[in-house]
Amino acid sequence: MARPPGPPGALLYAGLALRRDPPAYFLRIARRHPRLAHLRLGGEHVYVLSHPDLVHELFVTRGRDLRKGRTLERIRILLGEGLLTSEGEWHRSQRRLIQPALQGDRLRAYAPVMVRAALDRAAGWRDGRQVDLAREMSALTVAVVGEALFGTDLRDRSAEVADALGELMDGFSRRMLPGADLLLSVPTRGRARLFAAADRLDALVRTMIAERRGRPPGPDLLSTLLEAAADGNGTGNGAATDADTVVRDEVMTLLLAGHETTASALSWAWWLLDRNPVAATWLHAELDAVVTDPARLTYADLDRLPRTRAVLAEAMRLYPPSWILGRRTLTDVELDGWTLPAGSLCVTSQYALHRDPRFWAAPDAFAPARWIGSDGAFGEGVPGQPRAAYLPFGVGARICVGLGFAWTEGVLVLATLARRWAPQAVPGHRVRPQAAVTLRPGGGMPVVLREHSPEHSPRHFPGHLRRHFPGTGQDHRERDPDGPR
């Protein structure tokens, strides 16, 4: 049957090119095939969607004609039947159970936990000390998830948990892609480390569940999950064999996704700020004016921190936590004039979408002010852009259930820490994105901690940079209202 054109090269070459640098591989496909491409990987037909309109049509409008791809099925081996890996009515029922804990007034209640965790983590920081900032952010976000969602103090174990989660992510980095099934079955050292990390997390999570069950019920999500399982509402997935396993699967999933998304976004934000001192000065101008005492930051302050939110948004544009989406068609699907047969694997890379020059001016530049309107407020979207041009948390029915939690935590933690600190990358260390469940800094992010002194901040910007940063003497926007921002 006729198929869309795709990248040239033999099947083996395509597989090697993909594994060498997955984000760059999809970026090249998008440049050469800007709408829809076909390739063969791992013996199956793969369709790559590189235009936001097609992504929205398939993943949102036709979402019920899709099921998850092999990637999530591989993750199920380790995470079980949690929200990330489940399907159908079981997924919908669990999402309905979990979602209220990650919205509205609950987010307001979590804000002090997030600020306190950031201050606790930074209490041991000293000017001139070298740390792995990616590890620091992971330990911090583990502590937040532990207290906010599970009613458990993980501060003393946060580094241990973060390290085990990091090993899990490292193990997945080459087992996420099409054709990777063999890697999970061959007894290699990497596979052994992967399953050992999963076993350590499983033991810790089951201990945490037992400890939480021994205390009175509370408003935390773990208490909600335990009550639902005890009432028999958590045993209908056909996979779990007991209530503890049902809860374990959800806690493992929330622990991984709930900490990794924000930790990754924060790590990249720090790295990008260090590489772009003008943007860092622009951010610090806001924090110096708004955050007089980081310990007193609250949920109500989020609207007073548009630049902080813009820095996080831009970091997630360049290095999106959810960097690739994959679904398999349940029926034949007509898309862009082509027929995608039932069983086809359809993928889109947010890494490529977010760097597409058709929708983003200076797509490879770190320009957080692109998110700020002429009124100085943060803009949720970019006028004139397709709806699916920016998808850091996915799209459709399976969009990240905790995106509100991640935004709240990311902004408050960055504001709390950046008010006092401006970490500097260790010279000579090259940070590379590692494509796993999220797009994380591979090999860590060693930095030298430096205290930020407001009195040392520049009082004005060089003239040629003013247009890129509002509030510095000139509007940053392009004058063409129809052009990309």
FIBARO-842410 format. One record per residue (C-alpha): x, y, z; residue in one letter. Coordinates in steps of 0.5 Angstrom, whole numbers, plus 2048, in hexadecimal, padded with zeros to 3 digits. Example, Ala and Ser with C-alpha at 12.3 -4.5 7.8 and 13.67 -1.06 7.14 Angstrom:
<atoms>
8197F7810A
81B7FE80ES
</atoms>
This chain:
<atoms>
800800800M
8028077FFA
80680B805R
808812806P
80F813804P
81581280AG
81C81380CP
82180F807P
825809809G
82580280BA
8217FF811L
8277FE815L
82A805814Y
823808816A
82380481CG
82B80681EL
82980E81CA
82380E821L
82780B827R
82D80F826R
829816827D
821815827P
81F81C828P
82481E822A
82181881EY
81A81B81EF
81C82281DL
820820817R
81981C814I
815822816A
81A827812R
81982280CR
81282080CH
80F825810P
808822810R
80881A810L
80D81580FA
80E80E80FH
814809811L
815802813R
81880181AL
8187FB81EG
8157F7818G
80E7FB819E
80B801815H
80C808818V
80980E816Y
80C815819V
80781B81AL
80B822819S
805827818H
80182981EP
7FB82981AD
7FC821819L
7FE820820V
7F7823823H
7F382081EE
7F681981FL
7F7819827F
7F181D829V
7EC81D824T
7ED816822R
7F0814829G
7EB80E82AR
7EE80B824D
7F480A827L
7F880682DR
7FE807830K
80580482CG
80A7FF82ER
80E804832T
809805838L
8087FD838E
80F7FC839R
80F80183FI
8097FD842R
80E7F7843I
8117FC848L
80C80184AL
8067FC84AG
7FF7FE848E
7FF80584AG
7FC80B847L
80280C842L
801805840T
7FA803840S
7F480383BE
7ED80483AG
7E8804840E
7ED803845W
7F1809843H
7EB80D843R
7E980B84AS
7F080C84DQ
7F1813849R
7EA81584DR
7EC812853L
7F3816853I
7F281C84FQ
7EE820855P
7F4820859A
7F8823854L
7F4829853Q
7F182F856G
7F183085DD
7F682A85ER
7FB82E85AL
7FA83485FR
7FB830865A
80182C861Y
805833860A
808834867P
80A82D867V
80E82E860M
811835863V
813831869R
81682B865A
81A830861A
81D834867L
81F82E86BD
82382B865R
826832864A
82883286CA
82E82E86AG
830832864W
837836865R
83A83B860D
83F83885CG
83D83185ER
83C82C858Q
836828857V
832824852D
82C829851L
82882384DA
82981F853R
827825858E
821826854M
81F81F854S
82081E85CA
81C82485DL
816822858T
81681B85CV
81581F862A
80F823860V
80C81D85DV
80D819863G
80A81E868E
805821863A
80281B860L
804815864F
80381986BG
80A81686CT
81181986ED
816817869L
81B81C86BR
82081886ED
81F813868R
81E818863S
825817860A
82580F860E
81E80F85DV
820814858A
826810856D
82280A855A
81D80D851L
82381084DG
82680984CE
81F807849L
81F80D844M
82680B842D
824804841G
81E80683DF
82280B838S
823806833R
81D802834R
818807833M
81980782BL
815803826P
8197FC825G
81C7FC82CA
8187F682ED
81E7F182EL
8227F6833L
81D7F4838L
81E7ED837S
8257EC836V
8297EB83DP
82E7F183DT
8317F5842R
82D7FB841G
8267F6841R
8297F4848A
82A7FB84AR
8237FD848L
81F7F784BF
8237F8852A
821800852A
81A7FE851A
81B7F9857D
81D7FE85BR
81880385AL
8137FD85AD
8157FC861A
815803864L
80E804861V
80B7FE864R
80E80086BT
80B80786AM
805804868I
80580086FA
807806873E
80280B870R
7FC805871R
7FE805879G
7FD80D879R
7F6810879P
7F3812873P
7F4819870G
7F481D86AP
7FA81A866D
7F9816860L
7FC810863L
7F7810868S
7F1811862T
7F480B85FL
7F4806865L
7ED808866E
7EB80785FA
7EF80085FA
7EC7FE866A
7E57FF863D
7E67FB85DG
7E7801858N
7EE7FF856G
7EE7F8854T
7EA7F884EG
7F07F9849N
7F17F1848G
7F87F2849A
7FA7F3850A
7F87ED855T
7F87F185CD
7F67F885EA
7FD7FA860D
7FF7F8859T
7FA7FD856V
7FC80285BV
80480185AR
803801852D
800808853E
80580B858V
80B808854M
80880C84ET
807812852L
80D812855L
81181184EL
80D81684AA
80B81B850G
81281C852H
81681B84BE
812820847T
81382684BT
81A82484DA
81C824846S
81982B844A
81C82E84AL
82382B848S
82382E841W
820834843A
826835848W
82B833842W
82883883DL
82883E842L
82F83D843D
83183C83CR
82C84383AN
82E848840P
82A84D83DV
82484983EA
826847845A
82784F846T
820850844W
81D84A848L
82184D84EH
81E85484DA
81785184EE
81984D854L
81D852858D
817857857A
811851859V
81584C85EV
817850864T
81784A868D
817843864P
81483F86AA
80D84386AR
80C842862L
80583F861T
80083C85CY
7FE84385BA
804846859D
804842853L
80184784FD
80684C851R
80C84884EL
80B848847P
812848845R
813842849T
80E83E846R
81084183FA
81783E841V
814837842L
81083783CA
816839838E
81A83383BA
81482E83AM
814831833R
81B82F831L
81C829836Y
814827836P
81382283CP
80F81E837S
81381E831W
81081882DI
80981582DL
80780F82AG
80080B828R
7FE805824R
7F8806820T
7F2801821L
7EF80281BT
7F1805814D
7F280C814V
7F181180FE
7F7817810L
7F981C80BD
7F7818805G
7FA812807W
7F780B80AT
7FB809811L
7F9802812P
7F67FF818A
7FC7FD81DG
80180381AS
80580681FL
80480E81FC
809812822V
80A81A823T
81081D826S
80F82382AQ
81782582AY
816826823A
80F829823L
81282E828H
818830824R
81483181DD
81683781AP
80F837817R
80C83981DF
81183C822W
816842820A
81D840822A
81B839824P
822837827D
82383D82BA
82183D832F
81C843832A
817843838P
81584A837A
811847831R
80C845836W
80B84C839I
805850836G
805858835S
80285883BD
80885583FG
80384F840A
80584783FF
801845838G
7FF83E839E
7FF83D831G
80284182BV
7FD844827P
7FC841820G
80083B821Q
7FD834820P
7FA831827R
7FF82B827A
80582F826A
80782F82DY
806829831L
80B828837P
80682383BF
803820835G
7FC820832V
7F581D831G
7F2819836A
7F9816839R
7FB81D83AI
7FF81D841C
7FB81D847V
7FF82184BG
801827846L
7FE82C84BG
802829851F
80882984CA
80783184AW
806833852T
80C82F854E
81183184FG
80F83984FV
80F839857L
816835858V
819839852L
81783F856A
81983D85CT
82083B85AL
822840855A
82084685AR
82784485DR
82B83F859W
82E840851A
831839850P
83783984BQ
838833847A
83F82F848V
843831842P
84582B83DG
83F82783FH
83A826839R
83382583BV
82F821836R
82881F836P
826818838Q
820815835A
81C81183AA
81581283CV
81781983DT
81D81D839L
82181E83FR
829820840P
82D81A83EG
833819843G
83081E848G
831825848M
83782784CP
83782F84EV
83B833853V
836837858L
83683E858R
83284385CE
82E848858H
82F84F85AS
82A854858P
82E85A859E
833857854H
82D85684FS
82E85B848P
82A861849R
828861841H
82985D83BF
82D85E835P
829861830G
82985C82BH
826857830L
82185B832R
81C85982DR
81C852830H
81A854837F
814858839P
81585D83EG
81C85F83CT
81B865838G
818862832Q
81285D830D
81585682EH
810854829R
810853822E
80C85981ER
809854819D
80385281DP
80284C818D
809849819G
80B84481EP
80D846825R
</atoms>
